Amino acid sequence: MKVSSLILAAASLVAAAPSATMKRAGEEKKVMHRPANFENWRTFKANGVNLGGWLVQEKGMEPSFFNDNGASAANDENAFCKILGAERCGELLETRYKNFFKKCDIDRFAAFGVNLLRVPVGYWAFMDAADGYYYHHGEQTKYLSKLAQYAQEQYGMHVILDLHGLPGGHNGLDNQGSTGDIAWWYNTTYFDQTLDLVKISTEYILAQPHPEQWTLSLINEPLSKGPIFFGQTNESVAYLNKFYRASLDIVREMDPEMVVPVMLSDGFAGPLMWEEWWGTNTENIVFDTHIYYFIGGSYGFAAQYDSCYSAKVWESHKQPVFIGEWSIQATMGNSADVDQRSLFYYSQWDAYNTYMSGGAFWNGKHMGTNVIGDDGTDQSYYWSFQKLASQGVIKKLGETYTAYTCESS
């Protein structure tokens, strides 16, 4: 398969045209939550939530954490620590690791049927920062272990350890810790450091009390040309395949019984593109794709109909496909109306659970202050699971919800 000049904006991923046999159901349908304990990704239906902003900092998710602590000029975690210095940065981050997500948050998530946590983690949680970087290498894994064990033992939750930030930077976005950096690509030093990271993080999972309740995700949103090019090239696909193969070799040597699933990112190219290389793989893998409706001219009242089409496009993938991130922000027509937001939320939730392996909402908490609603509402109304749950947008376990669905023709 050729990937030459493949440019896939985030909008194109959610605007896949339905086949001639697909028809939109004209009626709303009420169904019950369907949480399920994890056995494997082919049978699991994830009702998940991301724990972003905890072990990797993104300014847009809580600007006050940067602005109120003397780092208003910083746009990412690396700059945050550079401006504040190692000692002050470490103090602030250690307090955040301890308090931002706690057991009481897990209790709340469980009450709403959450059965999976996806946890973004930077490489600096497992090793010292690479030369020229200022990340804090502290007690991240200590707090992750504590919270994960509680979620697993108390509620049977599955946990994805997502390697969100790699040495040198792999997508240019702030979510990797350093805005603008994409030096990970085609760099032997950073490649080898990342394989060390894969080994260390695998050792970490295997040493946990319940390794069978973990998945290791190798990379988040890889973009070889940065955010101006949401897609892959022939060269970047070859490099990612090299990385995926080398990483799998490491994990499976350490875990020959394949207890721990390994998650591969589709890199905004769509899961189906990767079937040529990974469609027949039997090493307990799963693909991660992200679906967002806030780019590309979508309207909130219309986007809620379309999620079933995106899900059905990838239903036939030979490997299980998981929606690692999704939200309820559209480009236009965002509204604080509870019923509209709930319909948008559950239309996606139902589609991803019906045709795929489910997904994880971004994010558990979101205190973004940018106004994105036509009625003046800010980001938290569309990105914060905590806020949506408190407002009745997300329903508690056992309650009914309303969703637009596709006919399964």
Secondary structure, 3 states (H helix, E strand, C coil): CCCCCCCCCHHHHHCCCCCCCCCEEEEEEEEECCCCCCCCCCCCCEEEEECCCCCCCCHHHCHHHHHCCCCCCCCCHHHHHHHHCHHHHHHHHHHHHHHCCCHHHHHHHHHCCCCEEEEEEEHHHCCCCCCCCCCCCCCHHHHHHHHHHHHHHHHCCEEEEEEEECCCCCCCCHHHCCCCCCCCCCCHHHHHHHHHHHHHHHHHHHCCCCHHHEEEECCCCCCCCHHHCCCCCHHHHHHHHHHHHHHHHHHHHHCCCCCCCEEEECCCCCHHHHHHHHCCCCCCEEEEEEEEECCCCCEHHHHHHHHHHHHHHCCCCCCCEEEEEEEEEECECCCCCHHHHHHHHHHHHHHHHHHCCEEEECCCCCCCCCECCCCCCECHHHHCHHHHHHCCCCCCCCCEEEEEEECCC
